[in-house]
Structures are given as C-alpha cells and as structure tokens.
C-alpha cells in the first residue's frame, strides 16, 4: 500500500468539471469516533477536518459539486443526522447534494426517510458492513419502497470489501452481486448506486450495470491502486453512463486527488470523462449539469 505525499492545490488540468459523489460528513463527535476506529482497524486517515472544512477543502481545489453522505451506525441516530445533513445542504446551497440515512429495521424507518426527503435530501446512504443489514431481508423492504415511491436513489455499500474483523457481522455473508440482482428484480423502479465498484466483485457488478438501467457504480478508492493484490480496473470497459466518480473523502490514506490523477492518465475520451466526472451523478442525484 503506497500512500503518496503530494497535496495538490487544484484538480488535474484537462479533466473538465468535477463532482465528487462520495464525501462523508458527520457531526464532529462522530467524525472523531470514526477516526479512532480507522486508527485501530483500517488505515490512518489523512484529512482530519471538521464538517465545514471537508466541503470547503474540495470546493477550494476546483471540485464543482459534492454529494455528501452520512450513515447511522445504530437505531435512534438517523433523524439527527438527517437534520445535520439538511443544514449542510442549505449552508452550501447549489454546491452540495446531501443524502439521508436510516438504520434498517428501526421503529418508524419509513417515516424517518419520508421526513428527510421533505427536508430536501436527495437519496439514502446505507452501509451493510457497519449497519449489518441483509439487503434481501425484510427490514429493507420499507426502505426500498419509500425510496421507490419518492423517486430517490439508494447508495448502499454492499460490496464485500474491505472486510474487517472489527465489524459486528461478516460482509462476505451479507453482501454479493447475486443478492443485489434479487433486489433489482424485485424492485424494478428502485435506483441503486453501489460504491467502490462493488469491490471485490467488480466484474460481477459491472455485468449487473450492463443488465439493469437502475444500477450505478461509484469509483471510490478502487482506481487508486491502493489495495494490494488487485489488477488495475479497466474503467473504459465499464458502462460509461452508469459509472460515477467519488473518492470517500476525507477518509483517505493518500492525497485527495490521487483518483483524479489516475483518471487523467487513462486518456479516456472527453465525452466519457464528462459522464464519469459529472453528468452521471447529476442525473442520478438530481443536481444541475455544469
């Protein structure tokens, strides 16, 4: 695992407008708890910033729009996190799109999500590794239904990696492309985005994205050659209207623009880059084109 040291002041030249569709913000006490968890169980987070500073850092370096994410690691937190996110969207009007969260199976989950959408949040973020939900389980049915009824996408980490023994469940038991296919078949109107290209089943998720018009994939962390033992992803071989650029900022062990520099070196056609870096995310999450 190579952690580069350069901290560049601007997006790489020639890429065009950039929207980062995978940025985490939490109230500061939760952010600090996340830093401690990563220190103990994953990697050293390079950017330990307050929520406002996270957004400002990217916008000040040429990122034109941010899709901000949060998630509830236990029942009872979602309403406060959604209110926090709605306030961030108001604070950065026109430059930040915020997603809601809910803890699957908690009392009133459907009402929590409906309330969040009424506050202007543009979708839902869930994390199967942290929240330990089964995407084919009964607790998820009301989440899917509310999202479908409101026309809101759900971004859920249901790829199997990175796995950690510190999670309270085994992601390899809960997560798979085959299980997601069942969700897409059962809920044909539901829009789903899987982060990290479905790592470590990238090929299987890429196949699903070719089969289902309701599935998107984001690139966070998997174009950077950070994780050992994996071949570089052929981004040009993916369905180019269903892949979205995102970073996982600020929870990175390397420079914020490492993924952009990788993309700049791939020599992709300009139209493909435009879709990847802005258009696909704008279409899915409902923000303006540049």
C-alpha positions, 0 to 999 in steps of 0.5 A: 500500500503506497500512500503518496505525499503530494497535496495538490492545490487544484484538480488535474488540468484537462479533466473538465468539471468535477463532482465528487459523489462520495464525501462523508460528513458527520457531526464532529463527535462522530467524525472523531469516533470514526477516526479512532476506529480507522486508527485501530482497524483500517488505515490512518486517515489523512484529512482530519477536518471538521464538517465545514472544512471537508466541503470547503477543502474540495470546493477550494481545489476546483471540485464543482459539486459534492454529494455528501453522505452520512450513515447511522451506525445504530437505531435512534441516530438517523433523524439527527443526522438527517437534520445535520445533513439538511443544514449542510445542504442549505449552508452550501446551497447549489454546491452540495447534494446531501443524502439521508440515512436510516438504520434498517429495521428501526421503529418508524424507518419509513417515516424517518426517510419520508421526513428527510426527503421533505427536508430536501435530501436527495437519496439514502446512504446505507452501509451493510458492513457497519449497519449489518443489514441483509439487503434481501431481508425484510427490514429493507423492504420499507426502505426500498419502497419509500425510496421507490415511491419518492423517486430517490436513489439508494447508495448502499455499500454492499460490496464485500470489501474491505472486510474487517474483523472489527465489524459486528457481522461478516460482509462476505455473508451479507453482501454479493452481486447475486443478492443485489440482482434479487433486489433489482428484480424485485424492485424494478423502479428502485435506483441503486448506486453501489460504491467502490465498484462493488469491490471485490466483485467488480466484474460481477457488478459491472455485468449487473450495470450492463443488465439493469438501467437502475444500477450505478457504480461509484469509483471510490478508492478502487482506481487508486491502486491502493489495495494490494493484490488487485489488477488495475480496473479497466474503467473504459470497459465499464458502462460509461453512463452508469459509472460515477466518480467519488473518492470517500473523502476525507477518509483517505490514506493518500492525497485527495486527488490521487483518483483524479490523477489516475483518471487523467492518465487513462486518456479516456475520451472527453465525452466519457470523462464528462459522464464519469466526472459529472453528468452521471451523478447529476442525473442520478442525484438530481443536481444541475449539469455544469 
